[in-house]
Amino acid sequence: MNDALNSVFRPKSVAIVGASRFPGKIGYEILRNLKEYGYKGKIYPVNPAADKILGIKCYHNVLEVPGSIDLAIISIPAKFVPPVIDQLAEKGTKAAVVISSGFSEVGNRELEEDLIRRARRGGIRIIGPNVFGVLYSPTRLNATFGPRDVRPGKIAFITQSGALGIALMGWTVTEKIGLSAVVSVGNKADVDDADLLSWFREDENTKVVLIYMEGVVDGRRFLKEARLTTKVKPIIVLKAGRSKKGMAAASSHTGSMAGADVVYSASFKQAGVLRAENLEQAFDWAIAFSAERFPKGNKVVIITNGGGVGVMATDSCEAAGLEVFDPPEDLKREFKKYMPEFGSAKNPIDLTGMATHEEFRGAMRSAIKHKAVDCIIALYCETAVSDPIKIAEVIKEVFDLSNKPITATMIGGERVNEAMAFLKENGVPVYPDTERAVSAMAALVRWMERRSL
Ligand code: ACO
């Protein structure tokens, strides 16, 4: 199995069957992404009517390709796909990504069965059909018709929805979120989430797996792989189709059998999988996991220059199961060095509106050093006496020194946006509101608790 998925993510050669001569067509854009994202292996466009596309020599059919083909990306009308699978089998190809729609998702089950029968006979694993492709940033493989310049990172994103997946790829670029992989699984006629989990579990470039799921094909196998994976790296699932009508919509979208939602929730919990409520939350958590700092327990220190945000964060912590504990006297004495008389060294640590980056530095350094503290949430409200950029630099400085997790919230105007961009660029989990910083920290704590069960 791993061999076939190695061919998907680390191919030495890729054929694009249905590479088009015309910009704007799917087969053209995939070829262009592959070339321009910087893939270094051999690229073989296949098109019966072309000799060259984008300056790359073209072959009229798969059998004409001179070398071996590790991975084939197939973008031709559905009914022509099965015979191409036979040709690829003759070439010894181990994996194919079938972009084409028009299979079981529109009731055309026979065609899909024919495709899979031929693939099994030929020893080829299939991703799809009905997908937008596969991206793996460590090998600079962008075989999708999504955005080209995806930021490299540590999140593997598996999506059953195509359009949503493509849209999110673009959004991660704007949000400065790095991805190790994007896999569009579509109809999951062969390779499914369980197969991918077993591969990403071993993949050193992936630190967290995020799945947008409408349904699973083989629940038992998924849970088995998930259980093994969550022992070593977290899995975040956004499972859509909760309501009756949502389930029906999922079934006509990707042909999924969506089971009772409570069963999914209970099974995820047992397997140590974190279930997110929405996309924002799923990525918020994934960003925190990408930082690779894990709490030993749930004792949190909130450090802030704003009383109000401190109170809001305290409420959220309590609801999320984080303990805003009363710091021991020695730590309180330390905190007091960095605040005026009227500050508060009780948790939340209120450095007051007079605080500059120096006070944040002192208080945050004291917190990461003290053994009673498991994790730190830093909250900053923009004031005229402090410089958001310097605050962000201090947060990064402490984050770099710390093996305890830190999440941050910065609230304010244009300079705060710049400061947050700096933190994101440097992999520090920062969010525009307190609840999100708390929720991300709580996800880290929950994963640590569940994996040790
Ligand atoms: N081998 C190699 N090339 C071939 C073959 C073949 N057997 N047959 C045709 N071609 C060539 C064609 O000549 C054409 O080249 P040209 O554009 O230079 O003339 C190219 O392959 C494409 O073939 P077309 O018949 O023009 O097909 P078209 O590009 O219009 O559509 C496609 C193919 C994209 C696979 C379409 O059938 C399809 O399924 N579209 C939906 C894809 C999709 O949305 N997938 C899900 C993604 S997720 C989401 O929802 C976003």
Boltz pocket constraint, residues with backbone or C-beta under 6 A from the ligand:
constraints:
  - pocket:
      binder: B
      contacts: [[A, 16], [A, 17], [A, 18], [A, 19], [A, 20], [A, 21], [A, 22], [A, 25], [A, 26], [A, 27], [A, 46], [A, 47], [A, 48], [A, 49], [A, 50], [A, 60], [A, 61], [A, 74], [A, 75], [A, 76], [A, 77], [A, 78], [A, 80], [A, 84], [A, 99], [A, 100], [A, 101], [A, 102], [A, 130], [A, 131], [A, 132], [A, 161], [A, 162], [A, 163], [A, 166]]
      max_distance: 6.0
